[in-house]
């Protein structure tokens, strides 16, 4: 089966999530501004905005109006959901 292509905003969100998981962006760290991210990742402002929305949905960042976007969580590892860790029985 052929793997479907991923949207650019998902690729960007995954890259930022990887930086959070590795500690490059620790909890409390501010993400670069939107314009800075467009230059850093060579994507459009719309892609940056959608990536930030995706990261908020994942519970990794929070945006404070007129303050910026900050890391608030770590990505969950596969198998870390409570249902998968409960004993069978």
VMD Tcl script that draws the C-alpha trace (Angstrom):
set ca {
  {0.00 0.00 0.00}
  {1.27 3.46 -0.86}
  {1.79 5.86 2.04}
  {-0.19 9.08 1.71}
  {1.80 12.32 1.58}
  {1.74 14.41 4.76}
  {0.72 18.04 4.73}
  {3.51 20.58 5.27}
  {1.93 21.87 8.48}
  {1.90 18.34 9.92}
  {5.57 17.91 8.99}
  {6.36 21.21 10.72}
  {4.31 20.28 13.80}
  {6.11 16.93 13.94}
  {9.51 18.66 13.69}
  {8.65 21.04 16.53}
  {7.23 18.16 18.60}
  {10.53 16.31 18.07}
  {12.42 19.39 19.34}
  {10.18 19.39 22.42}
  {10.70 15.66 23.00}
  {14.48 15.99 22.66}
  {14.64 18.86 25.14}
  {15.77 21.37 22.53}
  {12.55 23.22 23.38}
  {12.00 22.55 27.12}
  {8.77 23.19 29.00}
  {8.25 26.93 29.38}
  {10.34 27.80 26.31}
  {8.90 30.27 23.84}
  {8.57 29.24 20.22}
  {10.03 31.69 17.71}
  {7.54 34.22 16.33}
  {5.54 33.38 13.22}
  {7.72 35.44 10.89}
  {10.90 33.96 12.35}
  {9.51 30.44 11.84}
  {8.69 31.19 8.21}
  {12.35 32.02 7.65}
  {13.68 29.23 9.86}
  {11.61 26.44 8.31}
  {11.15 28.01 4.85}
  {7.38 27.68 4.86}
  {4.47 30.10 4.48}
  {2.89 31.96 7.37}
  {-0.27 29.89 6.87}
  {1.72 26.69 7.32}
  {3.23 28.04 10.54}
  {-0.18 29.04 11.88}
  {-1.71 25.64 11.09}
  {1.28 23.87 12.67}
  {0.82 25.87 15.88}
  {-2.88 24.97 15.93}
  {-1.89 21.31 15.50}
  {0.58 21.57 18.39}
  {-2.13 23.13 20.57}
  {-4.47 20.24 19.70}
  {-1.73 17.83 20.78}
  {-1.43 19.66 24.10}
  {2.20 20.60 23.52}
  {1.96 24.40 23.36}
  {-0.27 27.24 24.53}
  {-0.58 30.65 22.90}
  {-0.98 33.74 25.04}
  {-2.39 36.72 23.11}
  {0.25 39.39 22.52}
  {2.80 37.28 24.45}
  {3.69 34.33 22.22}
  {3.48 30.56 22.08}
  {5.05 28.49 24.85}
  {5.83 24.82 25.38}
  {3.51 23.36 28.03}
  {3.83 19.60 27.56}
  {5.76 16.66 26.21}
  {4.61 14.37 23.40}
  {3.20 11.05 24.59}
  {5.28 8.05 23.62}
  {3.55 5.25 21.77}
  {2.15 2.83 24.32}
  {1.85 5.45 27.05}
  {-1.93 5.67 26.94}
  {-3.65 4.39 30.11}
  {-5.67 1.80 28.18}
  {-2.51 0.13 26.89}
  {-0.85 0.02 30.31}
  {-3.75 -1.52 32.25}
  {-3.47 -5.20 33.17}
  {-5.68 -7.63 31.26}
  {-7.96 -9.13 33.78}
}
mol new
graphics top color blue
foreach p $ca { graphics top sphere $p radius 0.5 }
foreach p [lrange $ca 0 end-1] q [lrange $ca 1 end] { graphics top cylinder $p $q radius 0.2 }
display resetview
